Amino acid sequence: MAKNLKVKAARAALDMTQKDLAEAIGVSRQTMNAIEKGDYYPSVKLCIDICKVLGKTLDELFWED
Amino acid sequence: MKEIKHLDELQLLKRGNVFKHGLFSLVGLLLINALLYSCGIEWASGKWAELTIILLVVVLCSIEFIYYDIYPLTERKQKYLIYFSGLFGFVALIACIYDLVIEEVRIVASGKITDGALGIIYGILFMVVFLAYILKIKHNAKHENEE
């Protein structure tokens, strides 16, 4: 699976660690790591939660180029 | 910030896989044991064979849970449970080794593993869970800031 670099970039832009983002969303750091590495495709609900925290839209973070 | 009080979706998925592995392992090992029994091979007396298989599968599932950082209880309670398991395993191991060495209890008798030897196996299994947890804690601490 392809890495999700958009989530990583958006997180870095807000100066957040994976742990910070994971805690903000309510998931474990390992799950957030798996999402960014492309090892796991999150549910729509989790995608929305990530977008809300990072201030981005679903298309900006999860749509394929 | 949300406080994590429950398993997230990926952890739930992995927990399901762990239970699946445990179920198939348990069924498979019990069937093998039944096959051996039907061929007249009894490797442990009474119900100890089945109990040993159940404990082995529980330990394997526990190690898999630790590997995936899935803790059904709160992490603090899980930590106390695992520490208690380690202590229990250590005490059981020492007691059974004492029986084997001082009381001269045999490891195998009449083609079956004795209760004393099984106690050593049980002690080792409990301690393996404890060691797996310690290794995982150290691994997580070492790689915490890697992204």
Backbone of each chain as ProteinMPNN parsed JSONL, in Angstrom:
{"seq_chain_A": "MAKNLKVKAARAALDMTQKDLAEAIGVSRQTMNAIEKGDYYPSVKLCIDICKVLGKTLDELFWED", "coords_chain_A": {"N_chain_A": [[0.839, -1.204, 0.0], [0.366, 2.354, -0.627], [2.252, 4.973, 0.87], [0.827, 7.431, 3.108], [1.541, 10.398, 2.543], [0.465, 12.869, 2.607], [-1.038, 13.189, 4.922], [0.992, 13.031, 6.755], [2.495, 15.28, 6.052], [0.669, 17.337, 6.535], [0.34, 17.057, 9.248], [2.925, 17.586, 10.133], [3.128, 20.224, 9.391], [1.605, 21.451, 11.288], [3.18, 21.108, 13.389], [2.978, 18.788, 14.918], [3.394, 15.704, 16.648], [3.216, 12.166, 15.852], [2.109, 10.947, 18.015], [0.803, 13.071, 19.288], [-1.171, 13.698, 17.394], [-2.52, 11.264, 17.288], [-3.531, 11.08, 19.893], [-5.208, 13.279, 19.892], [-7.158, 12.489, 18.156], [-8.016, 10.121, 19.222], [-6.994, 7.593, 18.923], [-4.508, 4.934, 18.884], [-0.933, 5.467, 18.91], [0.373, 3.67, 17.316], [-1.585, 2.956, 15.493], [-1.933, 5.369, 14.094], [0.586, 5.553, 12.985], [0.508, 3.342, 11.303], [-1.436, 4.206, 9.503], [-0.178, 6.386, 8.266], [1.984, 5.126, 7.105], [0.743, 3.678, 5.239], [-0.101, 1.15, 5.758], [-2.569, 0.614, 6.706], [-5.92, 1.31, 5.899], [-7.94, 3.795, 7.0], [-11.291, 3.993, 8.455], [-14.14, 5.838, 7.155], [-15.146, 7.541, 9.084], [-12.96, 7.83, 10.796], [-11.196, 9.021, 9.04], [-12.491, 11.463, 8.676], [-12.298, 12.501, 11.253], [-9.542, 12.835, 11.42], [-9.174, 14.763, 9.448], [-10.571, 16.915, 10.553], [-9.02, 17.571, 12.791], [-6.607, 18.231, 11.596], [-7.374, 20.28, 9.997], [-8.051, 20.079, 7.295], [-9.516, 19.012, 4.12], [-11.315, 15.991, 3.141], [-10.654, 15.272, 0.523], [-8.208, 16.568, 0.231], [-6.5, 15.171, 1.897], [-6.942, 12.394, 1.578], [-7.675, 11.668, -1.027], [-6.84, 10.049, -4.055], [-4.06, 10.906, -6.096]], "CA_chain_A": [[0.0, 0.0, 0.0], [1.161, 3.564, -0.725], [2.323, 5.791, 2.09], [-0.005, 8.621, 3.085], [2.454, 11.498, 2.868], [-0.312, 14.102, 2.802], [-1.363, 13.268, 6.353], [2.254, 13.307, 7.454], [2.872, 16.671, 5.776], [-0.282, 18.217, 7.231], [0.667, 16.933, 10.681], [4.205, 18.281, 10.36], [2.871, 21.66, 9.235], [1.054, 21.921, 12.558], [4.188, 20.793, 14.407], [2.438, 17.74, 15.797], [3.973, 14.369, 16.509], [2.197, 11.133, 15.63], [1.451, 10.718, 19.307], [-0.121, 14.197, 19.505], [-2.314, 13.545, 16.494], [-3.256, 10.075, 17.709], [-4.285, 11.42, 21.123], [-6.259, 14.235, 19.538], [-8.223, 11.772, 17.455], [-8.508, 9.038, 20.078], [-6.469, 6.296, 18.485], [-3.161, 4.693, 19.392], [0.133, 5.974, 18.041], [0.66, 2.614, 16.349], [-2.594, 3.047, 14.425], [-1.601, 6.539, 13.286], [1.779, 5.174, 12.228], [0.067, 2.42, 10.241], [-2.156, 5.007, 8.493], [0.789, 7.188, 7.496], [2.836, 4.23, 6.32], [-0.066, 3.028, 4.217], [-0.367, -0.248, 6.14], [-3.974, 0.5, 7.096], [-6.825, 2.342, 5.379], [-8.913, 4.048, 8.074], [-12.7, 4.133, 8.102], [-14.51, 7.205, 6.772], [-15.27, 8.308, 10.331], [-11.613, 8.167, 11.277], [-10.659, 9.996, 8.085], [-13.12, 12.762, 8.986], [-11.7, 12.977, 12.512], [-8.184, 13.297, 11.098], [-9.312, 16.023, 8.695], [-11.003, 17.972, 11.475], [-7.889, 17.965, 13.637], [-5.564, 18.843, 10.766], [-7.929, 21.429, 9.281], [-8.024, 19.818, 5.852], [-10.692, 18.278, 3.636], [-11.061, 14.583, 2.822], [-9.948, 15.216, -0.756], [-6.819, 17.034, 0.368], [-5.673, 14.206, 2.623], [-7.14, 10.974, 1.28], [-7.996, 11.361, -2.407], [-5.662, 9.643, -4.809], [-3.627, 11.885, -7.111]], "C_chain_A": [[0.871, 1.25, 0.0], [1.12, 4.328, 0.585], [1.398, 6.985, 1.962], [0.858, 9.796, 3.514], [1.693, 12.789, 3.13], [-0.665, 14.277, 4.286], [-0.113, 13.645, 7.135], [2.658, 14.777, 7.284], [1.958, 17.638, 6.537], [-0.009, 18.211, 8.732], [1.928, 17.716, 11.006], [4.025, 19.796, 10.275], [2.315, 22.267, 10.531], [1.986, 21.606, 13.725], [3.654, 19.786, 15.434], [3.205, 16.442, 15.573], [2.842, 13.381, 16.228], [1.402, 10.896, 16.912], [0.422, 11.815, 19.595], [-1.372, 14.022, 18.672], [-3.169, 12.362, 16.916], [-4.108, 10.378, 18.948], [-5.432, 12.372, 20.821], [-7.457, 13.538, 18.895], [-8.831, 10.67, 18.329], [-8.129, 7.661, 19.587], [-5.066, 6.128, 19.056], [-2.127, 5.243, 18.402], [0.471, 4.958, 16.956], [-0.329, 2.648, 15.19], [-2.285, 4.233, 13.512], [-0.377, 6.258, 12.423], [1.412, 4.278, 11.053], [-0.656, 3.188, 9.124], [-1.163, 5.771, 7.633], [1.692, 6.305, 6.636], [2.067, 3.539, 5.206], [-0.37, 1.573, 4.522], [-1.826, -0.464, 6.498], [-4.765, 1.655, 6.501], [-7.914, 2.596, 6.428], [-10.346, 4.119, 7.546], [-12.985, 5.598, 7.759], [-14.591, 8.089, 8.017], [-13.904, 8.747, 10.843], [-10.949, 9.174, 10.346], [-11.201, 11.389, 8.387], [-12.512, 13.349, 10.261], [-10.299, 13.524, 12.266], [-8.251, 14.646, 10.394], [-9.687, 17.178, 9.613], [-9.834, 18.48, 12.307], [-6.837, 18.709, 12.821], [-6.075, 20.041, 9.962], [-7.881, 21.281, 7.77], [-9.324, 19.11, 5.453], [-10.293, 16.833, 3.334], [-10.277, 14.456, 1.511], [-8.474, 15.579, -0.595], [-5.923, 15.968, 1.007], [-5.767, 12.773, 2.087], [-7.489, 10.654, -0.156], [-6.716, 11.016, -3.15], [-5.333, 10.711, -5.845], [-3.818, 11.335, -8.516]], "O_chain_A": [[1.974, 1.24, 0.546], [0.119, 4.337, 1.302], [1.193, 7.505, 0.865], [0.906, 10.15, 4.692], [2.202, 13.694, 3.791], [-0.594, 15.382, 4.826], [-0.155, 14.467, 8.05], [3.099, 15.429, 8.23], [2.419, 18.627, 7.107], [-0.117, 19.241, 9.397], [1.999, 18.416, 12.016], [4.682, 20.552, 10.99], [2.533, 23.442, 10.825], [1.639, 21.805, 14.889], [3.856, 19.927, 16.641], [3.609, 16.126, 14.454], [1.664, 13.717, 16.35], [0.191, 10.678, 16.886], [-0.677, 11.542, 20.077], [-2.489, 14.175, 19.165], [-4.398, 12.442, 16.906], [-5.268, 9.973, 19.027], [-6.5, 12.28, 21.426], [-8.605, 13.945, 19.07], [-10.007, 10.332, 18.192], [-8.849, 6.686, 19.804], [-4.504, 7.056, 19.636], [-2.416, 5.451, 17.223], [0.811, 5.322, 15.83], [0.041, 2.4, 14.043], [-2.367, 4.111, 12.289], [-0.315, 6.676, 11.267], [1.937, 4.433, 9.951], [-0.509, 2.863, 7.946], [-1.291, 5.801, 6.409], [2.11, 6.713, 5.552], [2.656, 2.894, 4.338], [-0.843, 0.839, 3.654], [-2.278, -1.605, 6.587], [-4.358, 2.815, 6.578], [-8.719, 1.71, 6.712], [-10.575, 4.283, 6.347], [-12.174, 6.481, 8.038], [-14.157, 9.241, 8.001], [-13.72, 9.888, 11.266], [-10.231, 10.067, 10.794], [-10.461, 12.372, 8.358], [-12.246, 14.549, 10.335], [-9.915, 14.547, 12.832], [-7.484, 15.558, 10.703], [-9.177, 18.289, 9.465], [-9.681, 19.686, 12.502], [-6.251, 19.687, 13.285], [-5.289, 20.737, 9.32], [-7.691, 22.262, 7.052], [-10.11, 18.677, 6.296], [-9.11, 16.494, 3.279], [-9.36, 13.642, 1.401], [-7.603, 14.966, -1.213], [-4.736, 15.876, 0.694], [-4.79, 12.026, 2.134], [-7.597, 9.478, -0.5], [-5.659, 11.6, -2.914], [-6.231, 11.342, -6.403], [-3.509, 12.018, -9.493]]}, "seq_chain_B": "MKEIKHLDELQLLKRGNVFKHGLFSLVGLLLINALLYSCGIEWASGKWAELTIILLVVVLCSIEFIYYDIYPLTERKQKYLIYFSGLFGFVALIACIYDLVIEEVRIVASGKITDGALGIIYGILFMVVFLAYILKIKHNAKHENEE", "coords_chain_B": {"N_chain_B": [[-7.829, 17.356, 24.209], [-8.594, 14.008, 23.293], [-9.093, 11.4, 25.593], [-7.782, 8.206, 25.453], [-9.832, 5.59, 25.851], [-10.722, 3.242, 24.952], [-10.352, 0.468, 22.68], [-9.046, 1.24, 19.468], [-10.164, 1.265, 15.973], [-8.349, -0.207, 14.388], [-6.99, -1.664, 16.287], [-9.091, -3.192, 17.269], [-9.59, -4.765, 15.058], [-7.186, -6.197, 14.9], [-7.29, -7.481, 17.335], [-9.399, -9.203, 16.891], [-8.204, -10.843, 14.974], [-6.232, -12.021, 16.538], [-7.769, -13.527, 18.332], [-8.895, -15.245, 16.488], [-6.637, -16.642, 15.577], [-6.001, -17.857, 17.987], [-8.258, -19.479, 18.431], [-8.206, -21.304, 16.252], [-5.721, -22.457, 16.686], [-6.116, -23.639, 19.186], [-8.182, -25.489, 18.649], [-6.908, -27.063, 16.73], [-4.667, -28.109, 18.146], [-5.963, -29.508, 20.187], [-7.283, -31.437, 18.689], [-5.109, -32.83, 17.638], [-4.091, -33.804, 20.002], [-6.215, -35.469, 20.757], [-6.06, -37.301, 18.714], [-3.57, -38.459, 19.193], [-4.149, -39.591, 21.652], [-6.043, -41.483, 20.899], [-4.415, -43.195, 19.564], [-3.149, -44.359, 21.59], [-1.227, -42.882, 22.815], [-0.293, -41.073, 25.501], [0.663, -38.167, 26.694], [0.59, -36.647, 28.937], [-0.767, -36.988, 32.206], [-4.232, -37.632, 33.066], [-6.339, -34.788, 32.912], [-4.414, -32.965, 32.427], [-3.109, -32.676, 30.021], [-4.925, -31.433, 28.229], [-5.346, -29.065, 29.676], [-2.804, -28.0, 29.62], [-2.513, -27.483, 26.907], [-4.499, -25.541, 26.569], [-3.488, -23.501, 28.213], [-1.114, -22.968, 26.856], [-2.074, -21.903, 24.438], [-3.405, -19.637, 25.398], [-1.217, -18.215, 26.365], [0.213, -17.788, 23.978], [-1.624, -16.161, 22.616], [-1.623, -14.004, 24.378], [0.969, -13.049, 24.093], [0.845, -12.256, 21.459], [-1.026, -10.207, 21.694], [0.477, -8.437, 23.243], [2.507, -7.888, 21.442], [1.134, -6.439, 19.491], [0.419, -4.269, 20.968], [-2.069, -4.295, 22.258], [-4.273, -3.878, 24.714], [-6.687, -5.211, 26.613], [-7.57, -4.501, 29.15], [-7.183, -1.535, 31.174], [-4.039, 0.086, 30.624], [-2.523, 0.223, 32.925], [-3.705, -1.63, 34.713], [-3.316, -3.859, 33.185], [-0.581, -4.018, 33.216], [-0.081, -4.608, 35.93], [-1.287, -7.105, 36.045], [0.295, -8.594, 34.291], [2.781, -8.404, 35.537], [2.174, -9.769, 37.874], [1.678, -12.277, 36.774], [4.255, -12.884, 35.893], [5.619, -13.017, 38.343], [4.221, -15.09, 39.58], [4.815, -17.143, 37.793], [7.574, -17.321, 38.156], [7.776, -18.11, 40.852], [6.431, -20.552, 40.73], [8.124, -21.904, 39.006], [10.52, -22.054, 40.505], [9.628, -23.533, 42.722], [8.909, -25.967, 41.527], [11.308, -26.772, 40.372], [12.737, -27.174, 42.682], [11.315, -29.358, 43.713], [11.973, -31.239, 41.75], [14.743, -31.446, 41.999], [15.471, -31.652, 44.776], [13.481, -33.279, 46.006], [13.657, -35.266, 44.266], [11.901, -35.832, 42.161], [10.7, -37.272, 39.192], [11.063, -36.374, 35.692], [9.814, -37.59, 33.555], [7.45, -40.163, 33.706], [6.302, -43.413, 33.358], [6.004, -42.989, 30.628], [4.775, -40.551, 30.527], [4.648, -37.004, 30.989], [5.525, -35.743, 34.12], [3.692, -34.246, 36.925], [5.291, -32.412, 38.258], [7.2, -31.697, 36.323], [5.486, -30.552, 34.483], [4.689, -28.373, 35.952], [6.991, -26.84, 35.834], [7.012, -26.228, 33.131], [4.664, -24.702, 33.014], [5.385, -22.573, 34.658], [7.461, -21.458, 33.155], [6.02, -20.67, 30.897], [4.337, -18.644, 31.918], [6.284, -16.825, 32.673], [7.382, -16.202, 30.231], [5.444, -14.597, 29.056], [5.633, -12.363, 30.681], [8.306, -11.593, 30.12], [8.082, -11.012, 27.411], [6.454, -8.764, 27.523], [8.123, -6.957, 28.891], [10.202, -6.7, 27.032], [8.793, -5.554, 24.936], [8.011, -3.11, 26.04], [10.506, -1.901, 26.34], [11.264, -1.806, 23.661], [9.297, -0.115, 22.597], [9.864, 2.237, 23.986], [12.334, 2.834, 22.965], [11.8, 3.309, 20.272], [9.965, 5.348, 20.256], [10.034, 7.994, 19.322], [10.397, 7.741, 16.673], [9.283, 8.288, 13.388]], "CA_chain_B": [[-7.386, 16.068, 23.667], [-9.426, 12.882, 23.717], [-8.381, 10.368, 26.333], [-8.075, 6.916, 24.831], [-10.383, 4.696, 26.854], [-11.157, 2.008, 24.336], [-9.514, 0.073, 21.55], [-9.469, 1.891, 18.226], [-10.655, 0.316, 14.973], [-7.298, -1.123, 13.951], [-6.742, -2.557, 17.419], [-10.21, -4.146, 17.307], [-9.349, -5.688, 13.943], [-6.072, -7.061, 15.277], [-7.759, -8.32, 18.427], [-10.177, -10.265, 16.251], [-7.254, -11.78, 14.36], [-5.576, -12.777, 17.615], [-8.742, -14.523, 18.792], [-9.026, -16.234, 15.412], [-5.451, -17.494, 15.653], [-6.128, -18.651, 19.209], [-9.298, -20.495, 18.264], [-7.733, -22.349, 15.347], [-4.612, -23.154, 17.358], [-6.686, -24.468, 20.245], [-8.892, -26.613, 18.026], [-5.912, -27.923, 16.087], [-3.865, -28.828, 19.152], [-6.835, -30.473, 20.872], [-7.515, -32.549, 17.762], [-3.87, -33.614, 17.616], [-4.037, -34.516, 21.283], [-7.209, -36.548, 20.701], [-5.526, -38.313, 17.791], [-2.513, -39.162, 19.92], [-4.811, -40.399, 22.689], [-6.685, -42.638, 20.239], [-3.326, -44.112, 19.183], [-2.577, -44.88, 22.822], [-0.12, -42.029, 23.287], [-0.762, -40.123, 26.502], [1.897, -37.48, 27.069], [0.398, -36.091, 30.289], [-1.826, -37.762, 32.854], [-5.511, -37.0, 33.356], [-6.724, -33.65, 32.082], [-3.31, -32.013, 32.338], [-2.77, -32.46, 28.607], [-5.826, -30.4, 27.709], [-5.082, -27.812, 30.396], [-1.532, -27.47, 29.121], [-2.781, -26.93, 25.579], [-5.26, -24.291, 26.753], [-2.575, -22.484, 28.735], [-0.18, -22.613, 25.771], [-2.776, -21.023, 23.492], [-3.621, -18.352, 26.1], [0.08, -17.53, 26.395], [0.511, -17.338, 22.61], [-2.494, -15.008, 22.35], [-1.161, -12.886, 25.213], [2.178, -12.517, 23.453], [0.416, -11.541, 20.257], [-1.619, -8.959, 22.17], [1.571, -7.552, 23.665], [3.219, -7.471, 20.219], [0.336, -5.412, 18.811], [0.068, -3.229, 21.953], [-3.512, -4.329, 22.498], [-4.493, -4.19, 26.129], [-8.122, -5.17, 26.878], [-7.793, -3.727, 30.366], [-6.382, -0.303, 31.089], [-2.64, -0.315, 30.574], [-2.013, 0.08, 34.286], [-4.183, -2.924, 35.234], [-2.66, -4.909, 32.395], [0.802, -4.087, 33.691], [-0.098, -5.329, 37.201], [-1.63, -8.497, 35.753], [1.455, -9.238, 33.684], [3.806, -8.506, 36.588], [1.732, -10.862, 38.752], [1.928, -13.514, 36.025], [5.695, -13.134, 35.947], [5.964, -13.425, 39.707], [3.629, -16.419, 39.765], [5.61, -18.082, 36.989], [8.883, -17.469, 38.794], [7.587, -18.904, 42.075], [6.084, -21.922, 40.296], [9.348, -22.493, 38.442], [11.446, -22.36, 41.608], [9.045, -24.613, 43.521], [8.96, -27.23, 40.774], [12.719, -27.16, 40.261], [13.064, -27.704, 44.017], [10.75, -30.715, 43.763], [12.723, -32.13, 40.864], [16.124, -31.637, 42.442], [15.582, -32.083, 46.178], [12.573, -34.398, 46.247], [14.0, -36.26, 43.229], [10.729, -36.172, 41.333], [11.141, -37.528, 37.816], [10.452, -35.535, 34.658], [8.913, -38.464, 32.799], [7.141, -41.416, 34.408], [5.358, -44.247, 32.582], [5.795, -42.405, 29.302], [4.031, -39.291, 30.619], [5.334, -35.917, 31.714], [4.999, -35.697, 35.491], [3.119, -32.962, 37.357], [6.391, -31.504, 38.586], [7.75, -31.168, 35.067], [4.455, -29.665, 33.912], [4.761, -27.131, 36.716], [8.098, -26.06, 35.276], [6.54, -25.711, 31.836], [3.703, -23.621, 33.285], [6.148, -21.427, 35.173], [8.163, -20.854, 32.01], [5.03, -20.011, 30.029], [3.936, -17.379, 32.548], [7.416, -15.89, 32.635], [7.564, -15.776, 28.834], [4.535, -13.46, 28.852], [6.243, -11.233, 31.387], [9.491, -11.171, 29.372], [7.612, -10.4, 26.159], [5.963, -7.429, 27.88], [9.287, -6.117, 29.202], [10.893, -6.423, 25.76], [7.952, -4.646, 24.154], [8.112, -1.798, 26.683], [11.828, -1.351, 25.98], [11.232, -1.525, 22.222], [8.459, 1.077, 22.387], [10.577, 3.402, 24.512], [13.452, 3.119, 22.055], [11.313, 3.766, 18.971], [8.825, 6.233, 20.458], [10.1, 9.227, 18.553], [10.614, 7.478, 15.252], [8.039, 8.443, 12.621]], "C_chain_B": [[-8.27, 14.961, 24.188], [-8.557, 11.902, 24.49], [-8.77, 9.017, 25.747], [-8.564, 5.961, 25.896], [-10.796, 3.362, 26.27], [-10.209, 1.692, 23.181], [-10.003, 0.772, 20.288], [-9.758, 0.833, 17.163], [-9.573, -0.665, 14.51], [-6.972, -2.128, 15.061], [-7.857, -3.601, 17.537], [-10.035, -5.204, 16.223], [-8.264, -6.703, 14.321], [-6.482, -7.989, 16.414], [-8.582, -9.484, 17.881], [-9.271, -11.304, 15.611], [-6.561, -12.634, 15.409], [-6.516, -13.876, 18.122], [-8.928, -15.623, 17.754], [-7.85, -17.203, 15.446], [-5.547, -18.429, 16.862], [-7.124, -19.777, 19.049], [-8.798, -21.644, 17.389], [-6.579, -23.145, 15.964], [-5.151, -24.129, 18.397], [-7.365, -25.703, 19.661], [-7.893, -27.601, 17.415], [-5.127, -28.756, 17.1], [-4.714, -29.849, 19.901], [-7.128, -31.676, 19.982], [-6.287, -33.455, 17.678], [-3.751, -34.433, 18.89], [-5.006, -35.687, 21.295], [-6.723, -37.676, 19.802], [-4.445, -39.148, 18.48], [-3.129, -40.094, 20.967], [-5.446, -41.646, 22.08], [-5.656, -43.658, 19.768], [-2.622, -44.666, 20.413], [-1.415, -44.069, 23.364], [-0.688, -40.995, 24.244], [0.462, -39.422, 27.073], [1.801, -36.798, 28.425], [-0.813, -36.792, 30.896], [-3.099, -36.936, 33.058], [-5.826, -35.891, 32.374], [-5.595, -32.632, 31.923], [-2.933, -31.705, 30.898], [-3.621, -31.338, 28.026], [-5.572, -29.055, 28.371], [-3.799, -27.159, 29.897], [-1.729, -26.828, 27.75], [-3.513, -25.598, 25.689], [-4.339, -23.186, 27.235], [-1.605, -22.018, 27.653], [-0.834, -21.636, 24.791], [-3.036, -19.654, 24.123], [-2.328, -17.545, 26.116], [0.426, -16.993, 25.008], [-0.336, -16.127, 22.248], [-2.043, -13.784, 23.144], [0.069, -12.229, 24.589], [1.818, -11.746, 22.201], [-0.233, -10.208, 20.615], [-0.522, -7.959, 22.534], [2.293, -7.017, 22.437], [2.481, -6.343, 19.511], [-0.068, -4.27, 19.741], [-1.443, -3.152, 22.159], [-3.721, -4.757, 23.939], [-5.979, -4.07, 26.437], [-8.473, -4.393, 28.145], [-7.071, -2.391, 30.189], [-4.915, -0.724, 31.17], [-2.06, -0.533, 31.971], [-2.422, -1.279, 34.872], [-3.506, -4.069, 34.502], [-1.243, -5.119, 32.904], [0.856, -4.87, 34.992], [-0.379, -6.813, 36.977], [-0.42, -9.24, 35.203], [2.584, -9.394, 34.703], [3.453, -9.65, 37.548], [1.969, -12.21, 38.08], [3.405, -13.882, 36.076], [6.131, -13.636, 37.305], [5.452, -14.837, 39.99], [4.442, -17.477, 39.024], [6.956, -18.365, 37.628], [8.78, -18.355, 40.037], [7.286, -20.359, 41.718], [7.329, -22.637, 39.773], [10.295, -22.928, 39.552], [10.925, -23.553, 42.416], [9.159, -25.958, 42.802], [10.39, -27.707, 40.565], [13.191, -27.754, 41.585], [12.559, -29.141, 44.151], [11.581, -31.682, 42.945], [14.101, -32.459, 41.431], [16.182, -32.264, 43.847], [14.723, -33.326, 46.447], [12.799, -35.533, 45.246], [12.763, -36.765, 42.486], [11.198, -36.316, 39.888], [10.426, -36.596, 36.831], [9.429, -36.339, 33.874], [8.705, -39.741, 33.596], [6.055, -42.145, 33.622], [5.022, -43.621, 31.232], [5.026, -41.099, 29.329], [4.876, -38.251, 31.363], [4.693, -35.817, 33.102], [4.437, -34.317, 35.828], [4.209, -31.944, 37.668], [6.992, -30.868, 37.337], [6.755, -30.224, 34.399], [4.447, -28.326, 34.644], [5.874, -26.232, 36.214], [7.68, -25.433, 33.955], [5.578, -24.548, 32.051], [4.42, -22.365, 33.774], [6.858, -20.693, 34.048], [7.181, -20.091, 31.124], [4.586, -18.671, 30.618], [5.063, -16.36, 32.461], [7.673, -15.384, 31.224], [6.662, -14.574, 28.527], [5.132, -12.202, 29.477], [7.446, -10.693, 30.61], [9.106, -10.488, 28.058], [7.143, -8.969, 26.417], [7.125, -6.488, 28.153], [10.015, -5.726, 27.916], [10.107, -5.414, 24.926], [8.022, -3.229, 24.719], [9.427, -1.128, 26.288], [11.859, -0.963, 24.502], [10.438, -0.256, 21.947], [9.171, 2.341, 22.86], [11.701, 3.821, 23.558], [12.963, 3.738, 20.753], [10.173, 4.771, 19.08], [8.849, 7.452, 19.558], [10.373, 9.002, 17.075], [9.297, 7.597, 14.518], [8.243, 8.154, 11.154]], "O_chain_B": [[-8.655, 14.951, 25.358], [-7.429, 11.609, 24.095], [-9.952, 8.726, 25.57], [-7.788, 5.557, 26.762], [-11.177, 2.45, 27.004], [-9.393, 2.515, 22.768], [-11.206, 0.888, 20.056], [-9.613, -0.362, 17.421], [-9.866, -1.835, 14.267], [-6.71, -3.3, 14.792], [-7.595, -4.758, 17.865], [-10.299, -6.385, 16.443], [-8.409, -7.904, 14.092], [-6.07, -9.149, 16.454], [-8.469, -10.613, 18.359], [-9.536, -12.503, 15.694], [-6.33, -13.824, 15.199], [-6.098, -15.018, 18.315], [-9.098, -16.792, 18.101], [-8.026, -18.418, 15.358], [-5.225, -19.614, 16.782], [-6.871, -20.903, 19.478], [-8.948, -22.814, 17.742], [-6.481, -24.359, 15.78], [-4.716, -25.277, 18.485], [-7.147, -26.821, 20.125], [-8.025, -28.815, 17.569], [-4.95, -29.962, 16.922], [-4.236, -30.939, 20.217], [-7.212, -32.805, 20.466], [-6.404, -34.68, 17.65], [-3.363, -35.601, 18.863], [-4.674, -36.769, 21.779], [-6.943, -38.853, 20.087], [-4.414, -40.373, 18.363], [-2.689, -41.23, 21.143], [-5.398, -42.728, 22.665], [-5.971, -44.835, 19.592], [-1.614, -45.363, 20.294], [-0.703, -44.513, 24.265], [-1.475, -40.139, 23.843], [1.214, -40.013, 27.848], [2.819, -36.412, 29.001], [-1.76, -37.143, 30.192], [-3.051, -35.714, 33.203], [-5.612, -36.025, 31.169], [-5.798, -31.561, 31.351], [-2.489, -30.598, 30.59], [-3.102, -30.408, 27.408], [-5.582, -28.02, 27.704], [-3.712, -25.938, 29.768], [-1.18, -25.763, 27.467], [-3.187, -24.642, 24.986], [-4.394, -22.063, 26.734], [-1.308, -20.828, 27.542], [-0.213, -20.66, 24.37], [-2.901, -18.628, 23.457], [-2.344, -16.333, 25.904], [0.885, -15.858, 24.883], [0.161, -15.176, 21.645], [-2.079, -12.662, 22.639], [0.187, -11.004, 24.565], [2.41, -10.707, 21.91], [-0.023, -9.204, 19.935], [-0.592, -6.784, 22.173], [2.651, -5.841, 22.384], [3.098, -5.411, 18.996], [-0.826, -3.389, 19.335], [-2.016, -2.064, 22.224], [-3.379, -5.876, 24.323], [-6.498, -2.957, 26.519], [-9.505, -3.726, 28.224], [-6.425, -2.157, 29.167], [-4.597, -1.775, 31.727], [-1.196, -1.389, 32.161], [-1.599, -1.987, 35.452], [-3.166, -5.097, 35.087], [-0.767, -6.25, 33.01], [1.738, -5.712, 35.163], [0.212, -7.672, 37.632], [-0.143, -10.373, 35.596], [3.266, -10.418, 34.719], [4.328, -10.402, 37.977], [2.402, -13.167, 38.723], [3.761, -15.043, 36.277], [6.923, -14.574, 37.404], [6.159, -15.666, 40.562], [4.721, -18.554, 39.55], [7.424, -19.504, 37.642], [9.606, -19.244, 40.242], [7.823, -21.282, 42.331], [7.556, -23.813, 40.058], [10.811, -24.046, 39.533], [11.681, -24.465, 42.751], [9.475, -26.971, 43.426], [10.655, -28.909, 40.579], [13.952, -28.722, 41.603], [13.271, -30.023, 44.633], [11.863, -32.799, 43.378], [14.566, -33.596, 41.354], [16.856, -33.271, 44.065], [15.19, -34.298, 47.042], [12.214, -36.611, 45.362], [12.611, -37.959, 42.225], [12.028, -35.53, 39.43], [9.333, -36.099, 37.104], [8.337, -35.861, 33.565], [9.66, -40.331, 34.101], [5.027, -41.567, 33.269], [3.891, -43.718, 30.757], [4.657, -40.58, 28.276], [5.689, -38.574, 32.229], [3.468, -35.807, 33.232], [4.676, -33.346, 35.11], [4.063, -30.757, 37.376], [7.257, -29.667, 37.297], [7.146, -29.212, 33.817], [4.228, -27.278, 34.037], [5.725, -25.01, 36.171], [7.955, -24.262, 33.691], [5.659, -23.532, 31.361], [4.106, -21.249, 33.362], [6.857, -19.464, 33.993], [7.483, -18.993, 30.658], [4.474, -17.679, 29.897], [4.827, -15.179, 32.207], [8.134, -14.257, 31.044], [7.069, -13.649, 27.824], [5.131, -11.126, 28.878], [7.594, -9.481, 30.457], [9.731, -9.509, 27.649], [7.407, -8.07, 25.618], [7.117, -5.344, 27.697], [10.397, -4.57, 27.734], [10.686, -4.532, 24.292], [8.086, -2.259, 23.963], [9.459, 0.055, 25.947], [12.409, 0.075, 24.136], [10.86, 0.584, 21.153], [9.092, 3.386, 22.215], [11.972, 5.008, 23.376], [13.636, 4.599, 20.187], [9.481, 5.022, 18.094], [7.805, 7.897, 19.081], [10.558, 9.953, 16.316], [8.288, 7.06, 14.975], [7.298, 8.239, 10.371]]}, "name": "protein", "num_of_chains": 2, "seq": "MAKNLKVKAARAALDMTQKDLAEAIGVSRQTMNAIEKGDYYPSVKLCIDICKVLGKTLDELFWEDMKEIKHLDELQLLKRGNVFKHGLFSLVGLLLINALLYSCGIEWASGKWAELTIILLVVVLCSIEFIYYDIYPLTERKQKYLIYFSGLFGFVALIACIYDLVIEEVRIVASGKITDGALGIIYGILFMVVFLAYILKIKHNAKHENEE"}
